Amino acid sequence: MEEEMKRIALTGDINAFYRVIEREPGILKTIEDKDFAETPLHVAASVGKTGLAIEVLSLKPSFGRKLNPSGYSPLDVAFRNGHRQTVKQLIKFDAGLIGVRSRERKTPLHYAAESDDADLVAEFLVACPTVIKELTIRGETAVHLAVLSESLNAFKVLMGWITRTDNHHILGWKDNKGNTVLHIAADTRQLEVSQVNVVSK
């Protein structure tokens, strides 16, 4: 039955989704009880079936925070598969999804920062301001990851947010290797990042 649910989630057919629930009313609870699961929300989000993704999220909000066996949340898989509209719609219904820690304790903000998706970085910060303080297992902020991946556009958005919200102390945070954002910028010869950093102080 779970495999049938996955196949339906791939099509985004809401009516077929409810027909499965009519035959097996406890199926979503069975999935929910697993520590890690490829939920119908993961599947729908991974292929950009936004309507069904929102429907599932409404029925089972906990699915939005559940990780699949690979360690990713539904928002992560939507982002990783390029379904930005699905990401934007999901966070309209639950902005808390932006703070879900997945594999390596990364949040969707971390992924957007290292992918240089400045637009989503901005949307994530507006919808969930506290996510700026989340750290990966290596003690990295989203700013660290933007600099490490040379994502200048994302870095500029993050710096703008840090300046507007008076969170400059984040720039002094060190990762597990003892590196601040400025150290990484200097080591990788990212002069523009270093200049932006200095100007912001």
DOTORVO-80840 format. One record per residue: residue number from 1; residue in three letters; x, y, z of N, C-alpha, C in turn. Coordinates in steps of 0.2 Angstrom, whole numbers, plus 5000, padded with zeros to 4 digits. Layout:
% DOTORVO-80840
+------+------+------+------+------+-------+-------+-------+------+------+------+
! resi ! resn ! n.c1 ! n.c2 ! n.c3 ! ca.c1 ! ca.c2 ! ca.c3 ! c.c1 ! c.c2 ! c.c3 !
+------+------+------+------+------+-------+-------+-------+------+------+------+
!  NUM !  ALA !    X !    Y !    Z !     X !     Y !     Z !    X !    Y !    Z !
...
+------+------+------+------+------+-------+-------+-------+------+------+------+
//
This chain:
% DOTORVO-80840
+------+------+------+------+------+-------+-------+-------+------+------+------+
! resi ! resn ! n.c1 ! n.c2 ! n.c3 ! ca.c1 ! ca.c2 ! ca.c3 ! c.c1 ! c.c2 ! c.c3 !
+------+------+------+------+------+-------+-------+-------+------+------+------+
!    1 !  MET ! 5004 ! 4994 ! 5000 !  5000 !  5000 !  5000 ! 5004 ! 5006 ! 5000 !
!    2 !  GLU ! 5010 ! 5006 ! 5004 !  5014 !  5012 !  5004 ! 5017 ! 5013 ! 4997 !
!    3 !  GLU ! 5019 ! 5008 ! 4993 !  5022 !  5009 !  4987 ! 5017 ! 5012 ! 4982 !
!    4 !  GLU ! 5010 ! 5010 ! 4983 !  5005 !  5013 !  4979 ! 5004 ! 5020 ! 4980 !
!    5 !  MET ! 5005 ! 5022 ! 4987 !  5005 !  5029 !  4989 ! 5010 ! 5033 ! 4986 !
!    6 !  LYS ! 5016 ! 5030 ! 4985 !  5022 !  5033 !  4982 ! 5021 ! 5035 ! 4975 !
!    7 !  ARG ! 5018 ! 5029 ! 4971 !  5017 !  5030 !  4964 ! 5012 ! 5036 ! 4963 !
!    8 !  ILE ! 5007 ! 5036 ! 4967 !  5002 !  5041 !  4967 ! 5005 ! 5048 ! 4968 !
!    9 !  ALA ! 5009 ! 5049 ! 4973 !  5012 !  5055 !  4975 ! 5016 ! 5058 ! 4969 !
!   10 !  LEU ! 5019 ! 5053 ! 4965 !  5023 !  5055 !  4959 ! 5018 ! 5058 ! 4954 !
!   11 !  THR ! 5012 ! 5056 ! 4954 !  5007 !  5059 !  4949 ! 5004 ! 5066 ! 4951 !
!   12 !  GLY ! 5004 ! 5067 ! 4958 !  5001 !  5072 !  4961 ! 4993 ! 5072 ! 4961 !
!   13 !  ASP ! 4990 ! 5066 ! 4960 !  4983 !  5065 !  4959 ! 4980 ! 5065 ! 4966 !
!   14 !  ILE ! 4977 ! 5070 ! 4968 !  4974 !  5071 !  4975 ! 4968 ! 5066 ! 4976 !
!   15 !  ASN ! 4964 ! 5065 ! 4971 !  4958 !  5060 !  4972 ! 4961 ! 5053 ! 4973 !
!   16 !  ALA ! 4966 ! 5051 ! 4969 !  4969 !  5045 !  4970 ! 4972 ! 5044 ! 4977 !
!   17 !  PHE ! 4975 ! 5049 ! 4979 !  4978 !  5049 !  4986 ! 4973 ! 5047 ! 4991 !
!   18 !  TYR ! 4967 ! 5051 ! 4990 !  4962 !  5050 !  4995 ! 4958 ! 5043 ! 4994 !
!   19 !  ARG ! 4958 ! 5040 ! 4988 !  4955 !  5033 !  4987 ! 4960 ! 5028 ! 4991 !
!   20 !  VAL ! 4966 ! 5029 ! 4991 !  4971 !  5025 !  4995 ! 4969 ! 5025 ! 5003 !
!   21 !  ILE ! 4968 ! 5031 ! 5005 !  4966 !  5033 !  5012 ! 4960 ! 5029 ! 5014 !
!   22 !  GLU ! 4955 ! 5030 ! 5009 !  4948 !  5027 !  5011 ! 4949 ! 5019 ! 5012 !
!   23 !  ARG ! 4953 ! 5016 ! 5008 !  4954 !  5009 !  5008 ! 4959 ! 5007 ! 5014 !
!   24 !  GLU ! 4963 ! 5011 ! 5016 !  4968 !  5010 !  5022 ! 4969 ! 5016 ! 5026 !
!   25 !  PRO ! 4964 ! 5018 ! 5030 !  4964 !  5024 !  5034 ! 4970 ! 5025 ! 5038 !
!   26 !  GLY ! 4973 ! 5020 ! 5040 !  4979 !  5021 !  5045 ! 4986 ! 5021 ! 5041 !
!   27 !  ILE ! 4986 ! 5022 ! 5035 !  4992 !  5022 !  5031 ! 4997 ! 5027 ! 5033 !
!   28 !  LEU ! 4994 ! 5033 ! 5033 !  4998 !  5039 !  5035 ! 5001 ! 5039 ! 5042 !
!   29 !  LYS ! 4997 ! 5036 ! 5047 !  5000 !  5035 !  5053 ! 5006 ! 5029 ! 5053 !
!   30 !  THR ! 5005 ! 5024 ! 5049 !  5010 !  5019 !  5048 ! 5016 ! 5022 ! 5046 !
!   31 !  ILE ! 5016 ! 5027 ! 5041 !  5022 !  5030 !  5039 ! 5025 ! 5035 ! 5044 !
!   32 !  GLU ! 5020 ! 5038 ! 5047 !  5022 !  5043 !  5052 ! 5026 ! 5040 ! 5058 !
!   33 !  ASP ! 5025 ! 5034 ! 5060 !  5028 !  5030 !  5065 ! 5035 ! 5028 ! 5064 !
!   34 !  LYS ! 5037 ! 5028 ! 5058 !  5044 !  5026 !  5056 ! 5049 ! 5032 ! 5058 !
!   35 !  ASP ! 5055 ! 5030 ! 5060 !  5059 !  5036 !  5062 ! 5062 ! 5039 ! 5056 !
!   36 !  PHE ! 5063 ! 5036 ! 5050 !  5065 !  5039 !  5044 ! 5060 ! 5036 ! 5039 !
!   37 !  ALA ! 5057 ! 5040 ! 5034 !  5053 !  5038 !  5029 ! 5052 ! 5042 ! 5023 !
!   38 !  GLU ! 5052 ! 5039 ! 5017 !  5050 !  5043 !  5011 ! 5043 ! 5044 ! 5011 !
!   39 !  THR ! 5041 ! 5049 ! 5014 !  5034 !  5051 !  5015 ! 5031 ! 5053 ! 5008 !
!   40 !  PRO ! 5024 ! 5053 ! 5007 !  5021 !  5055 !  5001 ! 5023 ! 5063 ! 5000 !
!   41 !  LEU ! 5024 ! 5066 ! 5006 !  5026 !  5073 !  5005 ! 5033 ! 5074 ! 5002 !
!   42 !  HIS ! 5038 ! 5069 ! 5004 !  5044 !  5069 !  5001 ! 5044 ! 5068 ! 4993 !
!   43 !  VAL ! 5040 ! 5063 ! 4992 !  5039 !  5061 !  4985 ! 5036 ! 5066 ! 4980 !
!   44 !  ALA ! 5030 ! 5069 ! 4983 !  5027 !  5075 !  4979 ! 5031 ! 5081 ! 4978 !
!   45 !  ALA ! 5035 ! 5083 ! 4984 !  5039 !  5088 !  4983 ! 5045 ! 5087 ! 4979 !
!   46 !  SER ! 5048 ! 5081 ! 4978 !  5053 !  5079 !  4974 ! 5052 ! 5080 ! 4967 !
!   47 !  VAL ! 5046 ! 5080 ! 4965 !  5044 !  5080 !  4958 ! 5040 ! 5087 ! 4956 !
!   48 !  GLY ! 5039 ! 5091 ! 4961 !  5036 !  5097 !  4960 ! 5028 ! 5097 ! 4960 !
!   49 !  LYS ! 5025 ! 5092 ! 4963 !  5018 !  5091 !  4963 ! 5016 ! 5095 ! 4969 !
!   50 !  THR ! 5015 ! 5102 ! 4969 !  5014 !  5107 !  4974 ! 5008 ! 5106 ! 4977 !
!   51 !  GLY ! 5002 ! 5105 ! 4974 !  4996 !  5104 !  4976 ! 4995 ! 5098 ! 4981 !
!   52 !  LEU ! 4998 ! 5092 ! 4979 !  4997 !  5086 !  4983 ! 5002 ! 5087 ! 4989 !
!   53 !  ALA ! 5008 ! 5090 ! 4988 !  5012 !  5092 !  4994 ! 5009 ! 5096 ! 4999 !
!   54 !  ILE ! 5006 ! 5101 ! 4997 !  5002 !  5105 !  5002 ! 4996 ! 5101 ! 5006 !
!   55 !  GLU ! 4993 ! 5097 ! 5002 !  4988 !  5093 !  5004 ! 4990 ! 5088 ! 5010 !
!   56 !  VAL ! 4996 ! 5085 ! 5008 !  4999 !  5080 !  5013 ! 5001 ! 5084 ! 5019 !
!   57 !  LEU ! 5004 ! 5090 ! 5018 !  5007 !  5094 !  5024 ! 5001 ! 5096 ! 5028 !
!   58 !  SER ! 4995 ! 5097 ! 5025 !  4990 !  5099 !  5029 ! 4987 ! 5093 ! 5033 !
!   59 !  LEU ! 4987 ! 5087 ! 5031 !  4985 !  5082 !  5034 ! 4989 ! 5079 ! 5040 !
!   60 !  LYS ! 4996 ! 5079 ! 5038 !  5001 !  5077 !  5042 ! 5007 ! 5082 ! 5043 !
!   61 !  PRO ! 5006 ! 5087 ! 5047 !  5011 !  5092 !  5047 ! 5018 ! 5089 ! 5049 !
!   62 !  SER ! 5018 ! 5084 ! 5053 !  5024 !  5081 !  5055 ! 5028 ! 5078 ! 5050 !
!   63 !  PHE ! 5025 ! 5077 ! 5044 !  5029 !  5074 !  5038 ! 5034 ! 5080 ! 5036 !
!   64 !  GLY ! 5032 ! 5086 ! 5037 !  5036 !  5091 !  5035 ! 5043 ! 5092 ! 5038 !
!   65 !  ARG ! 5043 ! 5088 ! 5044 !  5049 !  5088 !  5048 ! 5053 ! 5081 ! 5048 !
!   66 !  LYS ! 5050 ! 5076 ! 5045 !  5052 !  5070 !  5045 ! 5058 ! 5069 ! 5039 !
!   67 !  LEU ! 5063 ! 5066 ! 5041 !  5069 !  5065 !  5036 ! 5068 ! 5058 ! 5033 !
!   68 !  ASN ! 5070 ! 5058 ! 5026 !  5069 !  5052 !  5023 ! 5076 ! 5048 ! 5024 !
!   69 !  PRO ! 5076 ! 5041 ! 5022 !  5082 !  5037 !  5024 ! 5089 ! 5040 ! 5022 !
!   70 !  SER ! 5089 ! 5045 ! 5017 !  5095 !  5048 !  5015 ! 5097 ! 5054 ! 5020 !
!   71 !  GLY ! 5092 ! 5056 ! 5024 !  5093 !  5061 !  5029 ! 5091 ! 5068 ! 5027 !
!   72 !  TYR ! 5086 ! 5068 ! 5022 !  5083 !  5075 !  5019 ! 5076 ! 5076 ! 5021 !
!   73 !  SER ! 5074 ! 5082 ! 5022 !  5067 !  5084 !  5023 ! 5064 ! 5085 ! 5016 !
!   74 !  PRO ! 5057 ! 5085 ! 5016 !  5053 !  5087 !  5010 ! 5055 ! 5093 ! 5007 !
!   75 !  LEU ! 5057 ! 5099 ! 5011 !  5059 !  5105 !  5008 ! 5066 ! 5104 ! 5005 !
!   76 !  ASP ! 5070 ! 5100 ! 5008 !  5077 !  5099 !  5005 ! 5076 ! 5096 ! 4998 !
!   77 !  VAL ! 5072 ! 5091 ! 4998 !  5072 !  5087 !  4991 ! 5068 ! 5091 ! 4986 !
!   78 !  ALA ! 5064 ! 5095 ! 4988 !  5061 !  5100 !  4983 ! 5066 ! 5105 ! 4980 !
!   79 !  PHE ! 5070 ! 5108 ! 4985 !  5075 !  5112 !  4983 ! 5081 ! 5109 ! 4979 !
!   80 !  ARG ! 5083 ! 5103 ! 4981 !  5088 !  5099 !  4978 ! 5086 ! 5097 ! 4971 !
!   81 !  ASN ! 5080 ! 5096 ! 4969 !  5077 !  5094 !  4963 ! 5075 ! 5100 ! 4959 !
!   82 !  GLY ! 5076 ! 5106 ! 4961 !  5075 !  5112 !  4957 ! 5068 ! 5115 ! 4957 !
!   83 !  HIS ! 5064 ! 5112 ! 4962 !  5057 !  5114 !  4962 ! 5056 ! 5120 ! 4967 !
!   84 !  ARG ! 5058 ! 5126 ! 4965 !  5058 !  5132 !  4969 ! 5051 ! 5134 ! 4971 !
!   85 !  GLN ! 5046 ! 5133 ! 4966 !  5039 !  5136 !  4967 ! 5036 ! 5131 ! 4973 !
!   86 !  THR ! 5038 ! 5125 ! 4973 !  5035 !  5120 !  4978 ! 5038 ! 5123 ! 4985 !
!   87 !  VAL ! 5045 ! 5124 ! 4985 !  5048 !  5127 !  4991 ! 5044 ! 5133 ! 4993 !
!   88 !  LYS ! 5043 ! 5138 ! 4989 !  5040 !  5144 !  4991 ! 5033 ! 5143 ! 4994 !
!   89 !  GLN ! 5029 ! 5138 ! 4991 !  5022 !  5137 !  4993 ! 5022 ! 5133 ! 5000 !
!   90 !  LEU ! 5027 ! 5129 ! 5000 !  5027 !  5125 !  5007 ! 5028 ! 5130 ! 5013 !
!   91 !  ILE ! 5033 ! 5134 ! 5012 !  5035 !  5139 !  5017 ! 5029 ! 5144 ! 5019 !
!   92 !  LYS ! 5025 ! 5145 ! 5014 !  5019 !  5149 !  5015 ! 5015 ! 5146 ! 5020 !
!   93 !  PHE ! 5014 ! 5139 ! 5020 !  5010 !  5136 !  5025 ! 5013 ! 5134 ! 5031 !
!   94 !  ASP ! 5020 ! 5133 ! 5031 !  5023 !  5132 !  5037 ! 5031 ! 5134 ! 5037 !
!   95 !  ALA ! 5032 ! 5140 ! 5039 !  5038 !  5143 !  5039 ! 5043 ! 5140 ! 5043 !
!   96 !  GLY ! 5041 ! 5136 ! 5048 !  5045 !  5132 !  5052 ! 5049 ! 5127 ! 5049 !
!   97 !  LEU ! 5047 ! 5125 ! 5043 !  5051 !  5120 !  5039 ! 5058 ! 5122 ! 5037 !
!   98 !  ILE ! 5059 ! 5129 ! 5037 !  5065 !  5132 !  5035 ! 5071 ! 5130 ! 5040 !
!   99 !  GLY ! 5068 ! 5129 ! 5046 !  5073 !  5127 !  5052 ! 5074 ! 5120 ! 5053 !
!  100 !  VAL ! 5071 ! 5116 ! 5049 !  5072 !  5108 !  5050 ! 5079 ! 5107 ! 5048 !
!  101 !  ARG ! 5082 ! 5103 ! 5053 !  5089 !  5101 !  5052 ! 5089 ! 5094 ! 5049 !
!  102 !  SER ! 5093 ! 5094 ! 5043 !  5093 !  5087 !  5040 ! 5100 ! 5085 ! 5040 !
!  103 !  ARG ! 5102 ! 5081 ! 5035 !  5109 !  5078 !  5035 ! 5114 ! 5083 ! 5037 !
!  104 !  GLU ! 5119 ! 5081 ! 5041 !  5124 !  5086 !  5043 ! 5122 ! 5092 ! 5047 !
!  105 !  ARG ! 5116 ! 5092 ! 5049 !  5112 !  5097 !  5053 ! 5111 ! 5103 ! 5048 !
!  106 !  LYS ! 5111 ! 5102 ! 5042 !  5110 !  5108 !  5037 ! 5103 ! 5109 ! 5037 !
!  107 !  THR ! 5101 ! 5116 ! 5036 !  5094 !  5118 !  5035 ! 5094 ! 5120 ! 5028 !
!  108 !  PRO ! 5088 ! 5121 ! 5025 !  5087 !  5124 !  5019 ! 5091 ! 5130 ! 5017 !
!  109 !  LEU ! 5091 ! 5134 ! 5023 !  5095 !  5141 !  5022 ! 5103 ! 5139 ! 5020 !
!  110 !  HIS ! 5105 ! 5134 ! 5023 !  5112 !  5132 !  5022 ! 5113 ! 5130 ! 5014 !
!  111 !  TYR ! 5108 ! 5126 ! 5012 !  5108 !  5123 !  5005 ! 5108 ! 5129 ! 5000 !
!  112 !  ALA ! 5103 ! 5134 ! 5002 !  5102 !  5139 !  4997 ! 5108 ! 5144 ! 4997 !
!  113 !  ALA ! 5112 ! 5145 ! 5003 !  5118 !  5149 !  5003 ! 5123 ! 5146 ! 4999 !
!  114 !  GLU ! 5124 ! 5139 ! 5000 !  5130 !  5136 !  4996 ! 5128 ! 5135 ! 4989 !
!  115 !  SER ! 5122 ! 5136 ! 4987 !  5120 !  5135 !  4980 ! 5119 ! 5142 ! 4977 !
!  116 !  ASP ! 5121 ! 5147 ! 4980 !  5120 !  5154 !  4978 ! 5113 ! 5156 ! 4976 !
!  117 !  ASP ! 5108 ! 5154 ! 4979 !  5101 !  5155 !  4977 ! 5099 ! 5161 ! 4982 !
!  118 !  ALA ! 5101 ! 5167 ! 4980 !  5100 !  5173 !  4984 ! 5093 ! 5175 ! 4985 !
!  119 !  ASP ! 5089 ! 5173 ! 4980 !  5082 !  5174 !  4981 ! 5079 ! 5170 ! 4987 !
!  120 !  LEU ! 5080 ! 5164 ! 4987 !  5078 !  5159 !  4992 ! 5081 ! 5161 ! 4999 !
!  121 !  VAL ! 5087 ! 5163 ! 4999 !  5091 !  5165 !  5005 ! 5087 ! 5171 ! 5008 !
!  122 !  ALA ! 5085 ! 5176 ! 5004 !  5081 !  5181 !  5006 ! 5074 ! 5179 ! 5009 !
!  123 !  GLU ! 5071 ! 5175 ! 5005 !  5064 !  5173 !  5007 ! 5064 ! 5169 ! 5014 !
!  124 !  PHE ! 5069 ! 5164 ! 5014 !  5070 !  5160 !  5020 ! 5071 ! 5165 ! 5027 !
!  125 !  LEU ! 5076 ! 5170 ! 5026 !  5077 !  5174 !  5031 ! 5071 ! 5178 ! 5034 !
!  126 !  VAL ! 5067 ! 5180 ! 5029 !  5061 !  5184 !  5031 ! 5056 ! 5180 ! 5034 !
!  127 !  ALA ! 5055 ! 5174 ! 5031 !  5050 !  5169 !  5034 ! 5052 ! 5166 ! 5041 !
!  128 !  CYS ! 5059 ! 5165 ! 5042 !  5061 !  5162 !  5048 ! 5068 ! 5165 ! 5050 !
!  129 !  PRO ! 5068 ! 5171 ! 5053 !  5074 !  5175 !  5055 ! 5079 ! 5171 ! 5059 !
!  130 !  THR ! 5076 ! 5167 ! 5063 !  5081 !  5163 !  5068 ! 5086 ! 5158 ! 5065 !
!  131 !  VAL ! 5084 ! 5156 ! 5059 !  5088 !  5151 !  5055 ! 5095 ! 5153 ! 5054 !
!  132 !  ILE ! 5096 ! 5160 ! 5054 !  5103 !  5163 !  5052 ! 5108 ! 5160 ! 5058 !
!  133 !  LYS ! 5105 ! 5158 ! 5063 !  5110 !  5156 !  5069 ! 5111 ! 5148 ! 5069 !
!  134 !  GLU ! 5108 ! 5145 ! 5064 !  5109 !  5137 !  5064 ! 5116 ! 5135 ! 5062 !
!  135 !  LEU ! 5119 ! 5130 ! 5065 !  5125 !  5128 !  5063 ! 5125 ! 5121 ! 5061 !
!  136 !  THR ! 5130 ! 5119 ! 5056 !  5130 !  5112 !  5053 ! 5134 ! 5108 ! 5059 !
!  137 !  ILE ! 5135 ! 5102 ! 5057 !  5139 !  5098 !  5062 ! 5147 ! 5100 ! 5062 !
!  138 !  ARG ! 5149 ! 5104 ! 5057 !  5156 !  5107 !  5057 ! 5156 ! 5114 ! 5060 !
!  139 !  GLY ! 5150 ! 5116 ! 5063 !  5150 !  5123 !  5066 ! 5150 ! 5128 ! 5061 !
!  140 !  GLU ! 5147 ! 5127 ! 5055 !  5147 !  5132 !  5050 ! 5140 ! 5135 ! 5050 !
!  141 !  THR ! 5140 ! 5142 ! 5049 !  5134 !  5146 !  5048 ! 5133 ! 5146 ! 5040 !
!  142 !  ALA ! 5127 ! 5148 ! 5038 !  5125 !  5149 !  5031 ! 5130 ! 5154 ! 5028 !
!  143 !  VAL ! 5133 ! 5159 ! 5032 !  5138 !  5163 !  5029 ! 5144 ! 5160 ! 5028 !
!  144 !  HIS ! 5147 ! 5155 ! 5032 !  5152 !  5151 !  5031 ! 5152 ! 5147 ! 5024 !
!  145 !  LEU ! 5146 ! 5144 ! 5024 !  5145 !  5140 !  5018 ! 5145 ! 5144 ! 5011 !
!  146 !  ALA ! 5142 ! 5150 ! 5012 !  5142 !  5154 !  5006 ! 5149 ! 5156 ! 5004 !
!  147 !  VAL ! 5153 ! 5158 ! 5009 !  5160 !  5159 !  5007 ! 5164 ! 5153 ! 5005 !
!  148 !  LEU ! 5163 ! 5148 ! 5008 !  5166 !  5142 !  5006 ! 5165 ! 5140 ! 4999 !
!  149 !  SER ! 5158 ! 5141 ! 4997 !  5156 !  5139 !  4990 ! 5157 ! 5145 ! 4985 !
!  150 !  GLU ! 5160 ! 5150 ! 4987 !  5161 !  5156 !  4983 ! 5154 ! 5158 ! 4980 !
!  151 !  SER ! 5149 ! 5158 ! 4984 !  5142 !  5161 !  4982 ! 5141 ! 5168 ! 4984 !
!  152 !  LEU ! 5144 ! 5172 ! 4980 !  5144 !  5179 !  4982 ! 5137 ! 5183 ! 4982 !
!  153 !  ASN ! 5133 ! 5181 ! 4978 !  5126 !  5184 !  4978 ! 5122 ! 5182 ! 4985 !
!  154 !  ALA ! 5123 ! 5176 ! 4987 !  5120 !  5173 !  4993 ! 5123 ! 5177 ! 4999 !
!  155 !  PHE ! 5130 ! 5177 ! 4998 !  5134 !  5181 !  5004 ! 5131 ! 5188 ! 5005 !
!  156 !  LYS ! 5130 ! 5191 ! 4999 !  5128 !  5198 !  5000 ! 5121 ! 5199 ! 5003 !
!  157 !  VAL ! 5117 ! 5194 ! 5001 !  5110 !  5195 !  5005 ! 5111 ! 5193 ! 5012 !
!  158 !  LEU ! 5115 ! 5188 ! 5014 !  5116 !  5187 !  5021 ! 5119 ! 5192 ! 5025 !
!  159 !  MET ! 5124 ! 5196 ! 5021 !  5127 !  5202 !  5025 ! 5122 ! 5207 ! 5026 !
!  160 !  GLY ! 5118 ! 5208 ! 5021 !  5113 !  5213 !  5021 ! 5108 ! 5212 ! 5027 !
!  161 !  TRP ! 5106 ! 5206 ! 5028 !  5102 !  5204 !  5033 ! 5105 ! 5205 ! 5040 !
!  162 !  ILE ! 5112 ! 5202 ! 5040 !  5115 !  5203 !  5047 ! 5116 ! 5210 ! 5049 !
!  163 !  THR ! 5117 ! 5215 ! 5044 !  5118 !  5222 !  5045 ! 5111 ! 5225 ! 5047 !
!  164 !  ARG ! 5106 ! 5223 ! 5044 !  5099 !  5226 !  5046 ! 5097 ! 5224 ! 5052 !
!  165 !  THR ! 5098 ! 5218 ! 5054 !  5096 !  5215 !  5060 ! 5101 ! 5215 ! 5066 !
!  166 !  ASP ! 5107 ! 5219 ! 5065 !  5112 !  5220 !  5070 ! 5114 ! 5213 ! 5073 !
!  167 !  ASN ! 5116 ! 5209 ! 5068 !  5119 !  5202 !  5070 ! 5126 ! 5201 ! 5068 !
!  168 !  HIS ! 5130 ! 5206 ! 5069 !  5137 !  5206 !  5066 ! 5141 ! 5201 ! 5070 !
!  169 !  HIS ! 5139 ! 5199 ! 5076 !  5142 !  5195 !  5080 ! 5143 ! 5188 ! 5077 !
!  170 !  ILE ! 5138 ! 5186 ! 5073 !  5138 !  5180 !  5069 ! 5145 ! 5179 ! 5065 !
!  171 !  LEU ! 5147 ! 5185 ! 5062 !  5153 !  5185 !  5058 ! 5159 ! 5183 ! 5062 !
!  172 !  GLY ! 5159 ! 5183 ! 5069 !  5165 !  5181 !  5073 ! 5164 ! 5174 ! 5075 !
!  173 !  TRP ! 5159 ! 5171 ! 5073 !  5158 !  5164 !  5075 ! 5163 ! 5159 ! 5071 !
!  174 !  LYS ! 5166 ! 5155 ! 5075 !  5171 !  5150 !  5072 ! 5168 ! 5144 ! 5070 !
!  175 !  ASP ! 5170 ! 5141 ! 5065 !  5168 !  5134 !  5064 ! 5173 ! 5129 ! 5068 !
!  176 !  ASN ! 5172 ! 5123 ! 5067 !  5175 !  5118 !  5071 ! 5183 ! 5118 ! 5070 !
!  177 !  LYS ! 5185 ! 5121 ! 5064 !  5192 !  5122 !  5063 ! 5195 ! 5128 ! 5065 !
!  178 !  GLY ! 5191 ! 5132 ! 5068 !  5193 !  5139 !  5071 ! 5193 ! 5144 ! 5066 !
!  179 !  ASN ! 5189 ! 5143 ! 5060 !  5189 !  5148 !  5055 ! 5183 ! 5153 ! 5056 !
!  180 !  THR ! 5184 ! 5159 ! 5055 !  5178 !  5164 !  5055 ! 5177 ! 5165 ! 5047 !
!  181 !  VAL ! 5172 ! 5168 ! 5045 !  5170 !  5170 !  5038 ! 5176 ! 5173 ! 5035 !
!  182 !  LEU ! 5179 ! 5178 ! 5039 !  5184 !  5182 !  5036 ! 5191 ! 5178 ! 5035 !
!  183 !  HIS ! 5192 ! 5173 ! 5039 !  5198 !  5169 !  5038 ! 5197 ! 5165 ! 5032 !
!  184 !  ILE ! 5191 ! 5162 ! 5031 !  5190 !  5158 !  5025 ! 5191 ! 5162 ! 5019 !
!  185 !  ALA ! 5188 ! 5169 ! 5019 !  5188 !  5173 !  5013 ! 5196 ! 5175 ! 5012 !
!  186 !  ALA ! 5200 ! 5176 ! 5017 !  5207 !  5177 !  5016 ! 5210 ! 5171 ! 5013 !
!  187 !  ASP ! 5209 ! 5165 ! 5016 !  5212 !  5159 !  5013 ! 5211 ! 5157 ! 5006 !
!  188 !  THR ! 5205 ! 5159 ! 5004 !  5203 !  5157 !  4997 ! 5203 ! 5163 ! 4993 !
!  189 !  ARG ! 5206 ! 5169 ! 4995 !  5208 !  5175 !  4991 ! 5201 ! 5178 ! 4988 !
!  190 !  GLN ! 5196 ! 5178 ! 4992 !  5190 !  5181 !  4990 ! 5190 ! 5188 ! 4992 !
!  191 !  LEU ! 5193 ! 5193 ! 4988 !  5194 !  5200 !  4990 ! 5188 ! 5203 ! 4991 !
!  192 !  GLU ! 5183 ! 5202 ! 4987 !  5176 !  5206 !  4987 ! 5173 ! 5204 ! 4994 !
!  193 !  VAL ! 5173 ! 5198 ! 4996 !  5170 !  5195 !  5002 ! 5174 ! 5199 ! 5008 !
!  194 !  SER ! 5180 ! 5199 ! 5008 !  5184 !  5202 !  5013 ! 5182 ! 5209 ! 5014 !
!  195 !  GLN ! 5181 ! 5213 ! 5008 !  5180 !  5220 !  5008 ! 5173 ! 5221 ! 5011 !
!  196 !  VAL ! 5168 ! 5217 ! 5009 !  5161 !  5218 !  5011 ! 5161 ! 5217 ! 5019 !
!  197 !  ASN ! 5165 ! 5212 ! 5021 !  5165 !  5210 !  5028 ! 5168 ! 5216 ! 5032 !
!  198 !  VAL ! 5174 ! 5219 ! 5030 !  5177 !  5224 !  5033 ! 5172 ! 5230 ! 5033 !
!  199 !  VAL ! 5169 ! 5232 ! 5028 !  5165 !  5238 !  5027 ! 5159 ! 5237 ! 5032 !
!  200 !  SER ! 5157 ! 5231 ! 5034 !  5151 !  5230 !  5038 ! 5152 ! 5231 ! 5045 !
!  201 !  LYS ! 5159 ! 5231 ! 5047 !  5160 !  5231 !  5054 ! 5159 ! 5238 ! 5057 !
+------+------+------+------+------+-------+-------+-------+------+------+------+
//
